[in-house]
Amino acid sequence: MPSSASCGRGSLPSRSVPARDWRLRIEDILAAVERVQRYTARMDLASFLADEKTVDAVSFCFGVIGEAARHIPEDVVAANPDLPWPEMRAMRNVVVHEYFGVTQETL
């Protein structure tokens, strides 16, 4: 039996994901924002926090927004300083890597 240190190495096929045009990623951001707005329409904070499925859906959308924002060229980011690029990117890292510490109020 292999040691746990090598467990899983080479078990997944490597995937080559083609580069996606940044304009499509902008569309992804806009679509995710629209979904968050639709999911939370007519909800106050208390009803949002009580709805586990909506909290999970919004969290996923924030991950999509942040991941897409990470792939926007810096010249496009610089040309649009009014948008919260650092916050979008940071929220993705929080919901993906620090999910255990995310409070519903953070979302």
Backbone as XML, in Angstrom:
<?xml version="1.0"?>
<chain id="A" units="angstrom">
  <residue number="1" name="MET">
    <atom name="N" x="0.848" y="-1.183" z="0.000"/>
    <atom name="CA" x="0.000" y="0.000" z="0.000"/>
    <atom name="C" x="0.891" y="1.243" z="0.000"/>
  </residue>
  <residue number="2" name="PRO">
    <atom name="N" x="0.618" y="2.222" z="-0.864"/>
    <atom name="CA" x="1.464" y="3.415" z="-0.924"/>
    <atom name="C" x="1.300" y="4.259" z="0.327"/>
  </residue>
  <residue number="3" name="SER">
    <atom name="N" x="2.344" y="4.996" z="0.665"/>
    <atom name="CA" x="2.259" y="5.890" z="1.821"/>
    <atom name="C" x="1.305" y="7.031" z="1.514"/>
  </residue>
  <residue number="4" name="SER">
    <atom name="N" x="0.821" y="7.643" z="2.578"/>
    <atom name="CA" x="-0.129" y="8.743" z="2.385"/>
    <atom name="C" x="0.518" y="9.944" z="1.715"/>
  </residue>
  <residue number="5" name="ALA">
    <atom name="N" x="1.848" y="10.049" z="1.817"/>
    <atom name="CA" x="2.537" y="11.181" z="1.195"/>
    <atom name="C" x="2.408" y="11.153" z="-0.315"/>
  </residue>
  <residue number="6" name="SER">
    <atom name="N" x="2.301" y="9.952" z="-0.890"/>
    <atom name="CA" x="2.195" y="9.874" z="-2.341"/>
    <atom name="C" x="0.780" y="9.572" z="-2.804"/>
  </residue>
  <residue number="7" name="CYS">
    <atom name="N" x="-0.116" y="9.443" z="-1.864"/>
    <atom name="CA" x="-1.497" y="9.094" z="-2.183"/>
    <atom name="C" x="-2.108" y="10.126" z="-3.124"/>
  </residue>
  <residue number="8" name="GLY">
    <atom name="N" x="-2.616" y="9.648" z="-4.235"/>
    <atom name="CA" x="-3.307" y="10.527" z="-5.162"/>
    <atom name="C" x="-2.434" y="11.123" z="-6.245"/>
  </residue>
  <residue number="9" name="ARG">
    <atom name="N" x="-1.153" y="11.068" z="-6.087"/>
    <atom name="CA" x="-0.292" y="11.651" z="-7.121"/>
    <atom name="C" x="-0.469" y="10.901" z="-8.420"/>
  </residue>
  <residue number="10" name="GLY">
    <atom name="N" x="-0.699" y="11.620" z="-9.456"/>
    <atom name="CA" x="-0.828" y="11.011" z="-10.767"/>
    <atom name="C" x="-2.141" y="10.293" z="-10.996"/>
  </residue>
  <residue number="11" name="SER">
    <atom name="N" x="-3.046" y="10.362" z="-10.036"/>
    <atom name="CA" x="-4.303" y="9.640" z="-10.186"/>
    <atom name="C" x="-5.321" y="10.384" z="-11.035"/>
  </residue>
  <residue number="12" name="LEU">
    <atom name="N" x="-5.154" y="11.671" z="-11.153"/>
    <atom name="CA" x="-6.076" y="12.457" z="-11.967"/>
    <atom name="C" x="-5.421" y="12.789" z="-13.299"/>
  </residue>
  <residue number="13" name="PRO">
    <atom name="N" x="-6.168" y="12.662" z="-14.375"/>
    <atom name="CA" x="-5.586" y="13.031" z="-15.667"/>
    <atom name="C" x="-5.334" y="14.532" z="-15.712"/>
  </residue>
  <residue number="14" name="SER">
    <atom name="N" x="-4.253" y="14.931" z="-16.357"/>
    <atom name="CA" x="-3.994" y="16.363" z="-16.475"/>
    <atom name="C" x="-4.981" y="16.959" z="-17.466"/>
  </residue>
  <residue number="15" name="ARG">
    <atom name="N" x="-5.428" y="18.148" z="-17.134"/>
    <atom name="CA" x="-6.383" y="18.827" z="-18.010"/>
    <atom name="C" x="-5.734" y="20.076" z="-18.558"/>
  </residue>
  <residue number="16" name="SER">
    <atom name="N" x="-5.925" y="20.284" z="-19.811"/>
    <atom name="CA" x="-5.454" y="21.503" z="-20.435"/>
    <atom name="C" x="-6.681" y="22.321" z="-20.794"/>
  </residue>
  <residue number="17" name="VAL">
    <atom name="N" x="-6.911" y="23.359" z="-20.005"/>
    <atom name="CA" x="-8.065" y="24.208" z="-20.237"/>
    <atom name="C" x="-7.632" y="25.358" z="-21.133"/>
  </residue>
  <residue number="18" name="PRO">
    <atom name="N" x="-8.304" y="25.530" z="-22.261"/>
    <atom name="CA" x="-7.916" y="26.623" z="-23.152"/>
    <atom name="C" x="-8.163" y="27.975" z="-22.489"/>
  </residue>
  <residue number="19" name="ALA">
    <atom name="N" x="-7.312" y="28.929" z="-22.820"/>
    <atom name="CA" x="-7.470" y="30.280" z="-22.290"/>
    <atom name="C" x="-8.810" y="30.842" z="-22.742"/>
  </residue>
  <residue number="20" name="ARG">
    <atom name="N" x="-9.450" y="31.532" z="-21.847"/>
    <atom name="CA" x="-10.761" y="32.108" z="-22.137"/>
    <atom name="C" x="-10.605" y="33.603" z="-22.331"/>
  </residue>
  <residue number="21" name="ASP">
    <atom name="N" x="-11.235" y="34.131" z="-23.326"/>
    <atom name="CA" x="-11.161" y="35.562" z="-23.615"/>
    <atom name="C" x="-11.679" y="36.352" z="-22.412"/>
  </residue>
  <residue number="22" name="TRP">
    <atom name="N" x="-10.983" y="37.431" z="-22.078"/>
    <atom name="CA" x="-11.355" y="38.213" z="-20.910"/>
    <atom name="C" x="-12.748" y="38.817" z="-21.046"/>
  </residue>
  <residue number="23" name="ARG">
    <atom name="N" x="-13.206" y="39.071" z="-22.269"/>
    <atom name="CA" x="-14.549" y="39.629" z="-22.460"/>
    <atom name="C" x="-15.611" y="38.637" z="-21.992"/>
  </residue>
  <residue number="24" name="LEU">
    <atom name="N" x="-15.359" y="37.352" z="-22.216"/>
    <atom name="CA" x="-16.283" y="36.323" z="-21.722"/>
    <atom name="C" x="-16.269" y="36.281" z="-20.199"/>
  </residue>
  <residue number="25" name="ARG">
    <atom name="N" x="-15.120" y="36.539" z="-19.622"/>
    <atom name="CA" x="-15.035" y="36.566" z="-18.158"/>
    <atom name="C" x="-15.795" y="37.762" z="-17.588"/>
  </residue>
  <residue number="26" name="ILE">
    <atom name="N" x="-15.787" y="38.879" z="-18.299"/>
    <atom name="CA" x="-16.613" y="40.026" z="-17.885"/>
    <atom name="C" x="-18.082" y="39.619" z="-17.915"/>
  </residue>
  <residue number="27" name="GLU">
    <atom name="N" x="-18.481" y="38.908" z="-18.959"/>
    <atom name="CA" x="-19.861" y="38.418" z="-19.038"/>
    <atom name="C" x="-20.168" y="37.475" z="-17.882"/>
  </residue>
  <residue number="28" name="ASP">
    <atom name="N" x="-19.202" y="36.643" z="-17.491"/>
    <atom name="CA" x="-19.386" y="35.753" z="-16.342"/>
    <atom name="C" x="-19.626" y="36.559" z="-15.065"/>
  </residue>
  <residue number="29" name="ILE">
    <atom name="N" x="-18.846" y="37.622" z="-14.888"/>
    <atom name="CA" x="-19.004" y="38.484" z="-13.709"/>
    <atom name="C" x="-20.397" y="39.091" z="-13.695"/>
  </residue>
  <residue number="30" name="LEU">
    <atom name="N" x="-20.800" y="39.658" z="-14.825"/>
    <atom name="CA" x="-22.114" y="40.300" z="-14.893"/>
    <atom name="C" x="-23.241" y="39.303" z="-14.655"/>
  </residue>
  <residue number="31" name="ALA">
    <atom name="N" x="-23.114" y="38.104" z="-15.210"/>
    <atom name="CA" x="-24.142" y="37.076" z="-15.014"/>
    <atom name="C" x="-24.209" y="36.651" z="-13.549"/>
  </residue>
  <residue number="32" name="ALA">
    <atom name="N" x="-23.059" y="36.506" z="-12.902"/>
    <atom name="CA" x="-23.046" y="36.114" z="-11.491"/>
    <atom name="C" x="-23.637" y="37.209" z="-10.609"/>
  </residue>
  <residue number="33" name="VAL">
    <atom name="N" x="-23.335" y="38.465" z="-10.913"/>
    <atom name="CA" x="-23.925" y="39.581" z="-10.161"/>
    <atom name="C" x="-25.441" y="39.572" z="-10.325"/>
  </residue>
  <residue number="34" name="GLU">
    <atom name="N" x="-25.895" y="39.341" z="-11.550"/>
    <atom name="CA" x="-27.340" y="39.294" z="-11.809"/>
    <atom name="C" x="-27.991" y="38.157" z="-11.025"/>
  </residue>
  <residue number="35" name="ARG">
    <atom name="N" x="-27.335" y="37.014" z="-10.954"/>
    <atom name="CA" x="-27.888" y="35.885" z="-10.194"/>
    <atom name="C" x="-27.971" y="36.217" z="-8.709"/>
  </residue>
  <residue number="36" name="VAL">
    <atom name="N" x="-26.929" y="36.833" z="-8.162"/>
    <atom name="CA" x="-26.958" y="37.228" z="-6.746"/>
    <atom name="C" x="-28.132" y="38.169" z="-6.500"/>
  </residue>
  <residue number="37" name="GLN">
    <atom name="N" x="-28.308" y="39.141" z="-7.371"/>
    <atom name="CA" x="-29.423" y="40.081" z="-7.212"/>
    <atom name="C" x="-30.760" y="39.364" z="-7.299"/>
  </residue>
  <residue number="38" name="ARG">
    <atom name="N" x="-30.881" y="38.441" z="-8.234"/>
    <atom name="CA" x="-32.125" y="37.693" z="-8.394"/>
    <atom name="C" x="-32.380" y="36.782" z="-7.188"/>
  </residue>
  <residue number="39" name="TYR">
    <atom name="N" x="-31.350" y="36.089" z="-6.731"/>
    <atom name="CA" x="-31.504" y="35.172" z="-5.601"/>
    <atom name="C" x="-31.893" y="35.894" z="-4.315"/>
  </residue>
  <residue number="40" name="THR">
    <atom name="N" x="-31.424" y="37.119" z="-4.160"/>
    <atom name="CA" x="-31.633" y="37.833" z="-2.897"/>
    <atom name="C" x="-32.710" y="38.911" z="-2.979"/>
  </residue>
  <residue number="41" name="ALA">
    <atom name="N" x="-33.355" y="39.021" z="-4.127"/>
    <atom name="CA" x="-34.415" y="40.030" z="-4.278"/>
    <atom name="C" x="-35.486" y="39.802" z="-3.215"/>
  </residue>
  <residue number="42" name="ARG">
    <atom name="N" x="-35.946" y="40.854" z="-2.652"/>
    <atom name="CA" x="-37.007" y="40.835" z="-1.637"/>
    <atom name="C" x="-36.615" y="40.078" z="-0.364"/>
  </residue>
  <residue number="43" name="MET">
    <atom name="N" x="-35.335" y="39.919" z="-0.120"/>
    <atom name="CA" x="-34.874" y="39.291" z="1.122"/>
    <atom name="C" x="-34.220" y="40.352" z="1.991"/>
  </residue>
  <residue number="44" name="ASP">
    <atom name="N" x="-34.540" y="40.314" z="3.276"/>
    <atom name="CA" x="-33.765" y="41.131" z="4.196"/>
    <atom name="C" x="-32.616" y="40.266" z="4.715"/>
  </residue>
  <residue number="45" name="LEU">
    <atom name="N" x="-31.753" y="40.845" z="5.528"/>
    <atom name="CA" x="-30.582" y="40.110" z="5.993"/>
    <atom name="C" x="-30.979" y="38.861" z="6.776"/>
  </residue>
  <residue number="46" name="ALA">
    <atom name="N" x="-31.977" y="38.975" z="7.624"/>
    <atom name="CA" x="-32.391" y="37.829" z="8.443"/>
    <atom name="C" x="-32.895" y="36.674" z="7.582"/>
  </residue>
  <residue number="47" name="SER">
    <atom name="N" x="-33.705" y="36.973" z="6.575"/>
    <atom name="CA" x="-34.216" y="35.889" z="5.727"/>
    <atom name="C" x="-33.103" y="35.302" z="4.861"/>
  </residue>
  <residue number="48" name="PHE">
    <atom name="N" x="-32.172" y="36.140" z="4.441"/>
    <atom name="CA" x="-31.021" y="35.628" z="3.694"/>
    <atom name="C" x="-30.211" y="34.664" z="4.557"/>
  </residue>
  <residue number="49" name="LEU">
    <atom name="N" x="-29.894" y="35.082" z="5.772"/>
    <atom name="CA" x="-29.078" y="34.258" z="6.662"/>
    <atom name="C" x="-29.766" y="32.953" z="7.040"/>
  </residue>
  <residue number="50" name="ALA">
    <atom name="N" x="-31.092" y="32.955" z="7.026"/>
    <atom name="CA" x="-31.848" y="31.747" z="7.380"/>
    <atom name="C" x="-31.985" y="30.776" z="6.209"/>
  </residue>
  <residue number="51" name="ASP">
    <atom name="N" x="-31.640" y="31.213" z="5.013"/>
    <atom name="CA" x="-31.829" y="30.391" z="3.811"/>
    <atom name="C" x="-30.487" y="29.814" z="3.358"/>
  </residue>
  <residue number="52" name="GLU">
    <atom name="N" x="-30.189" y="28.617" z="3.821"/>
    <atom name="CA" x="-28.901" y="27.985" z="3.560"/>
    <atom name="C" x="-28.606" y="27.840" z="2.065"/>
  </residue>
  <residue number="53" name="LYS">
    <atom name="N" x="-29.607" y="27.508" z="1.286"/>
    <atom name="CA" x="-29.386" y="27.328" z="-0.156"/>
    <atom name="C" x="-29.002" y="28.645" z="-0.824"/>
  </residue>
  <residue number="54" name="THR">
    <atom name="N" x="-29.658" y="29.719" z="-0.430"/>
    <atom name="CA" x="-29.325" y="31.020" z="-1.014"/>
    <atom name="C" x="-27.933" y="31.456" z="-0.585"/>
  </residue>
  <residue number="55" name="VAL">
    <atom name="N" x="-27.594" y="31.239" z="0.671"/>
    <atom name="CA" x="-26.246" y="31.569" z="1.141"/>
    <atom name="C" x="-25.209" y="30.798" z="0.326"/>
  </residue>
  <residue number="56" name="ASP">
    <atom name="N" x="-25.449" y="29.502" z="0.113"/>
    <atom name="CA" x="-24.515" y="28.696" z="-0.676"/>
    <atom name="C" x="-24.436" y="29.180" z="-2.124"/>
  </residue>
  <residue number="57" name="ALA">
    <atom name="N" x="-25.570" y="29.521" z="-2.711"/>
    <atom name="CA" x="-25.595" y="29.989" z="-4.101"/>
    <atom name="C" x="-24.846" y="31.311" z="-4.244"/>
  </residue>
  <residue number="58" name="VAL">
    <atom name="N" x="-25.064" y="32.223" z="-3.310"/>
    <atom name="CA" x="-24.381" y="33.522" z="-3.349"/>
    <atom name="C" x="-22.878" y="33.321" z="-3.169"/>
  </residue>
  <residue number="59" name="SER">
    <atom name="N" x="-22.505" y="32.448" z="-2.262"/>
    <atom name="CA" x="-21.090" y="32.155" z="-2.046"/>
    <atom name="C" x="-20.448" y="31.634" z="-3.331"/>
  </residue>
  <residue number="60" name="PHE">
    <atom name="N" x="-21.124" y="30.722" z="-4.010"/>
    <atom name="CA" x="-20.605" y="30.199" z="-5.279"/>
    <atom name="C" x="-20.452" y="31.328" z="-6.304"/>
  </residue>
  <residue number="61" name="CYS">
    <atom name="N" x="-21.453" y="32.193" z="-6.396"/>
    <atom name="CA" x="-21.384" y="33.313" z="-7.350"/>
    <atom name="C" x="-20.200" y="34.222" z="-7.042"/>
  </residue>
  <residue number="62" name="PHE">
    <atom name="N" x="-19.935" y="34.475" z="-5.754"/>
    <atom name="CA" x="-18.776" y="35.290" z="-5.402"/>
    <atom name="C" x="-17.477" y="34.607" z="-5.833"/>
  </residue>
  <residue number="63" name="GLY">
    <atom name="N" x="-17.442" y="33.287" z="-5.751"/>
    <atom name="CA" x="-16.278" y="32.557" z="-6.245"/>
    <atom name="C" x="-16.096" y="32.740" z="-7.737"/>
  </residue>
  <residue number="64" name="VAL">
    <atom name="N" x="-17.198" y="32.676" z="-8.483"/>
    <atom name="CA" x="-17.160" y="32.879" z="-9.939"/>
    <atom name="C" x="-16.689" y="34.294" z="-10.256"/>
  </residue>
  <residue number="65" name="ILE">
    <atom name="N" x="-17.252" y="35.270" z="-9.564"/>
    <atom name="CA" x="-16.880" y="36.672" z="-9.795"/>
    <atom name="C" x="-15.382" y="36.865" z="-9.556"/>
  </residue>
  <residue number="66" name="GLY">
    <atom name="N" x="-14.903" y="36.367" z="-8.440"/>
    <atom name="CA" x="-13.489" y="36.538" z="-8.107"/>
    <atom name="C" x="-12.556" y="35.814" z="-9.052"/>
  </residue>
  <residue number="67" name="GLU">
    <atom name="N" x="-12.924" y="34.600" z="-9.430"/>
    <atom name="CA" x="-12.080" y="33.836" z="-10.363"/>
    <atom name="C" x="-12.031" y="34.532" z="-11.719"/>
  </residue>
  <residue number="68" name="ALA">
    <atom name="N" x="-13.167" y="35.006" z="-12.190"/>
    <atom name="CA" x="-13.190" y="35.726" z="-13.465"/>
    <atom name="C" x="-12.380" y="37.017" z="-13.366"/>
  </residue>
  <residue number="69" name="ALA">
    <atom name="N" x="-12.511" y="37.736" z="-12.248"/>
    <atom name="CA" x="-11.788" y="38.998" z="-12.064"/>
    <atom name="C" x="-10.277" y="38.787" z="-12.066"/>
  </residue>
  <residue number="70" name="ARG">
    <atom name="N" x="-9.832" y="37.641" z="-11.590"/>
    <atom name="CA" x="-8.393" y="37.335" z="-11.581"/>
    <atom name="C" x="-7.811" y="37.269" z="-12.986"/>
  </residue>
  <residue number="71" name="HIS">
    <atom name="N" x="-8.638" y="37.024" z="-13.973"/>
    <atom name="CA" x="-8.157" y="36.824" z="-15.345"/>
    <atom name="C" x="-8.410" y="38.024" z="-16.259"/>
  </residue>
  <residue number="72" name="ILE">
    <atom name="N" x="-8.808" y="39.137" z="-15.672"/>
    <atom name="CA" x="-9.005" y="40.353" z="-16.464"/>
    <atom name="C" x="-7.645" y="41.028" z="-16.619"/>
  </residue>
  <residue number="73" name="PRO">
    <atom name="N" x="-7.260" y="41.389" z="-17.843"/>
    <atom name="CA" x="-5.948" y="42.021" z="-18.049"/>
    <atom name="C" x="-5.795" y="43.294" z="-17.222"/>
  </residue>
  <residue number="74" name="GLU">
    <atom name="N" x="-4.581" y="43.524" z="-16.764"/>
    <atom name="CA" x="-4.312" y="44.683" z="-15.906"/>
    <atom name="C" x="-4.630" y="46.005" z="-16.592"/>
  </residue>
  <residue number="75" name="ASP">
    <atom name="N" x="-4.470" y="46.095" z="-17.905"/>
    <atom name="CA" x="-4.801" y="47.352" z="-18.578"/>
    <atom name="C" x="-6.304" y="47.617" z="-18.523"/>
  </residue>
  <residue number="76" name="VAL">
    <atom name="N" x="-7.109" y="46.566" z="-18.568"/>
    <atom name="CA" x="-8.565" y="46.719" z="-18.456"/>
    <atom name="C" x="-8.924" y="47.114" z="-17.027"/>
  </residue>
  <residue number="77" name="VAL">
    <atom name="N" x="-8.277" y="46.479" z="-16.057"/>
    <atom name="CA" x="-8.498" y="46.822" z="-14.648"/>
    <atom name="C" x="-8.130" y="48.286" z="-14.413"/>
  </residue>
  <residue number="78" name="ALA">
    <atom name="N" x="-6.969" y="48.701" z="-14.902"/>
    <atom name="CA" x="-6.508" y="50.080" z="-14.713"/>
    <atom name="C" x="-7.431" y="51.085" z="-15.387"/>
  </residue>
  <residue number="79" name="ALA">
    <atom name="N" x="-8.036" y="50.694" z="-16.496"/>
    <atom name="CA" x="-8.946" y="51.592" z="-17.218"/>
    <atom name="C" x="-10.309" y="51.694" z="-16.539"/>
  </residue>
  <residue number="80" name="ASN">
    <atom name="N" x="-10.556" y="50.840" z="-15.550"/>
    <atom name="CA" x="-11.842" y="50.826" z="-14.843"/>
    <atom name="C" x="-11.616" y="50.843" z="-13.334"/>
  </residue>
  <residue number="81" name="PRO">
    <atom name="N" x="-10.994" y="51.922" z="-12.824"/>
    <atom name="CA" x="-10.641" y="51.966" z="-11.402"/>
    <atom name="C" x="-11.843" y="52.095" z="-10.470"/>
  </residue>
  <residue number="82" name="ASP">
    <atom name="N" x="-12.998" y="52.424" z="-11.032"/>
    <atom name="CA" x="-14.197" y="52.569" z="-10.209"/>
    <atom name="C" x="-14.770" y="51.218" z="-9.779"/>
  </residue>
  <residue number="83" name="LEU">
    <atom name="N" x="-14.304" y="50.135" z="-10.380"/>
    <atom name="CA" x="-14.787" y="48.797" z="-10.023"/>
    <atom name="C" x="-13.914" y="48.209" z="-8.918"/>
  </residue>
  <residue number="84" name="PRO">
    <atom name="N" x="-14.503" y="47.448" z="-8.010"/>
    <atom name="CA" x="-13.747" y="46.916" z="-6.859"/>
    <atom name="C" x="-12.966" y="45.645" z="-7.192"/>
  </residue>
  <residue number="85" name="TRP">
    <atom name="N" x="-12.025" y="45.735" z="-8.113"/>
    <atom name="CA" x="-11.258" y="44.560" z="-8.547"/>
    <atom name="C" x="-10.580" y="43.830" z="-7.392"/>
  </residue>
  <residue number="86" name="PRO">
    <atom name="N" x="-9.854" y="44.551" z="-6.519"/>
    <atom name="CA" x="-9.177" y="43.827" z="-5.422"/>
    <atom name="C" x="-10.163" y="43.099" z="-4.505"/>
  </residue>
  <residue number="87" name="GLU">
    <atom name="N" x="-11.305" y="43.729" z="-4.242"/>
    <atom name="CA" x="-12.303" y="43.105" z="-3.379"/>
    <atom name="C" x="-12.916" y="41.868" z="-4.038"/>
  </residue>
  <residue number="88" name="MET">
    <atom name="N" x="-13.154" y="41.948" z="-5.353"/>
    <atom name="CA" x="-13.698" y="40.786" z="-6.067"/>
    <atom name="C" x="-12.725" y="39.619" z="-5.980"/>
  </residue>
  <residue number="89" name="ARG">
    <atom name="N" x="-11.463" y="39.907" z="-6.221"/>
    <atom name="CA" x="-10.447" y="38.851" z="-6.180"/>
    <atom name="C" x="-10.289" y="38.299" z="-4.768"/>
  </residue>
  <residue number="90" name="ALA">
    <atom name="N" x="-10.292" y="39.188" z="-3.791"/>
    <atom name="CA" x="-10.107" y="38.759" z="-2.401"/>
    <atom name="C" x="-11.277" y="37.910" z="-1.918"/>
  </residue>
  <residue number="91" name="MET">
    <atom name="N" x="-12.493" y="38.269" z="-2.300"/>
    <atom name="CA" x="-13.651" y="37.502" z="-1.852"/>
    <atom name="C" x="-13.606" y="36.091" z="-2.410"/>
  </residue>
  <residue number="92" name="ARG">
    <atom name="N" x="-13.139" y="35.930" z="-3.607"/>
    <atom name="CA" x="-12.997" y="34.586" z="-4.173"/>
    <atom name="C" x="-12.055" y="33.754" z="-3.313"/>
  </residue>
  <residue number="93" name="ASN">
    <atom name="N" x="-10.940" y="34.351" z="-2.920"/>
    <atom name="CA" x="-9.989" y="33.627" z="-2.087"/>
    <atom name="C" x="-10.595" y="33.257" z="-0.742"/>
  </residue>
  <residue number="94" name="VAL">
    <atom name="N" x="-11.398" y="34.133" z="-0.199"/>
    <atom name="CA" x="-12.043" y="33.851" z="1.086"/>
    <atom name="C" x="-13.024" y="32.697" z="0.949"/>
  </residue>
  <residue number="95" name="VAL">
    <atom name="N" x="-13.932" y="32.757" z="-0.030"/>
    <atom name="CA" x="-14.960" y="31.708" z="-0.125"/>
    <atom name="C" x="-14.387" y="30.376" z="-0.593"/>
  </residue>
  <residue number="96" name="VAL">
    <atom name="N" x="-13.262" y="30.391" z="-1.307"/>
    <atom name="CA" x="-12.679" y="29.140" z="-1.790"/>
    <atom name="C" x="-11.675" y="28.563" z="-0.794"/>
  </residue>
  <residue number="97" name="HIS">
    <atom name="N" x="-10.795" y="29.390" z="-0.261"/>
    <atom name="CA" x="-9.709" y="28.884" z="0.574"/>
    <atom name="C" x="-9.955" y="29.027" z="2.072"/>
  </residue>
  <residue number="98" name="GLU">
    <atom name="N" x="-10.784" y="29.970" z="2.454"/>
    <atom name="CA" x="-11.030" y="30.205" z="3.878"/>
    <atom name="C" x="-12.503" y="30.026" z="4.206"/>
  </residue>
  <residue number="99" name="TYR">
    <atom name="N" x="-13.153" y="29.134" z="3.459"/>
    <atom name="CA" x="-14.588" y="28.892" z="3.594"/>
    <atom name="C" x="-14.997" y="28.592" z="5.028"/>
  </residue>
  <residue number="100" name="PHE">
    <atom name="N" x="-14.136" y="27.956" z="5.785"/>
    <atom name="CA" x="-14.449" y="27.559" z="7.154"/>
    <atom name="C" x="-14.600" y="28.755" z="8.078"/>
  </residue>
  <residue number="101" name="GLY">
    <atom name="N" x="-14.044" y="29.893" z="7.691"/>
    <atom name="CA" x="-14.124" y="31.083" z="8.518"/>
    <atom name="C" x="-15.074" y="32.137" z="7.986"/>
  </residue>
  <residue number="102" name="VAL">
    <atom name="N" x="-15.759" y="31.841" z="6.890"/>
    <atom name="CA" x="-16.664" y="32.816" z="6.288"/>
    <atom name="C" x="-17.952" y="32.855" z="7.093"/>
  </residue>
  <residue number="103" name="THR">
    <atom name="N" x="-18.297" y="34.044" z="7.534"/>
    <atom name="CA" x="-19.588" y="34.199" z="8.198"/>
    <atom name="C" x="-20.609" y="34.589" z="7.145"/>
  </residue>
  <residue number="104" name="GLN">
    <atom name="N" x="-21.836" y="34.262" z="7.405"/>
    <atom name="CA" x="-22.884" y="34.608" z="6.445"/>
    <atom name="C" x="-22.997" y="36.113" z="6.289"/>
  </residue>
  <residue number="105" name="GLU">
    <atom name="N" x="-22.712" y="36.852" z="7.346"/>
    <atom name="CA" x="-22.773" y="38.307" z="7.261"/>
    <atom name="C" x="-21.721" y="38.849" z="6.302"/>
  </residue>
  <residue number="106" name="THR">
    <atom name="N" x="-20.582" y="38.141" z="6.177"/>
    <atom name="CA" x="-19.536" y="38.562" z="5.244"/>
    <atom name="C" x="-20.058" y="38.571" z="3.821"/>
  </residue>
  <residue number="107" name="LEU">
    <atom name="N" x="-20.869" y="37.557" z="3.498"/>
    <atom name="CA" x="-21.417" y="37.473" z="2.150"/>
    <atom name="C" x="-22.343" y="38.642" z="1.904"/>
  </residue>
</chain>
